[in-house]
Amino acid sequence: MRRIFLLALLAFSTGHAALAQVTSFNIDSSKFDISLMKTLDSIYIKDQSNRIALIQARERNESPARIDSLSNNMRIGDIQNLEKVKAILEKHGWLGPQKVGMQASQALFLVIQHANLKTQEHYLPMIRTAEKNGETLSSNLAIFEDRINVRNSKPQIYGSQFFTDKETGKKYIYPIIDVDNLEARRKAMGMPQMQEYSKGWDLQNYKKDLPMIEEAVKRQNIK
């Protein structure tokens, strides 16, 4: 059986080099490593089901004990998934959708994205190489780099990371560097415009609120 997804490579000038934007893939399922695919598919399901259960419990305002139990389940699952993913990456290197399918490949990214900062920084070069080689989405790399910057108390580049003010409960977009050129950077990584990504986005309002957002992040030590 063959499943075909086109690999889109669009050139964008950066002043130094052209970047290839990876937004889709050319996939032939007859070439999959089925054993690895099944292992990674199960990791993906565990990663996502734990998070969905926690989100739904919070939306239903379930008891703090129930929320704590689900949070603990998620943390334990993340640790178990990470050990499996580390072993796979050590033995096989990065596995793009061309080798194991989209969901299985995405499992690698999600598990690393949900890991601690030291682990994220360790695998950042591998994910950059995977994106360069057309083996992971450009948007994955953008989100990953934003998350690392936020955890290092640096401005994000692509505007993918939000936080909730601990004092007011209001949700904000974490500080963005050079926000006037944000849309161009997002386009270069195959990401939707901010108005599609964040309901109610307004550039001028964000720029006006940015000093307040930066102060809240610093005061509350949000990472």
Secondary structure, DSSP 4 states (H G I P E B T S, - for coil): --------EEEEE-SS-EEEEE------GGG--HHHHHHHHHHHHHHHHHHHHHHHHHHTT--HHHHHHHHHHHHHHHHHHHHHHHHHHHHH----HHHH-HHHHHHHHHHHHTS-HHHHHHHHHHHHHHHHTTSS-HHHHHHHHHHHHHHTT--BSSS--EEE-TTT--EEEPPBTTGGGHHHHHHHTTPPPHHHHSTT--HHHHHHHHHHHHHHHHHHT--
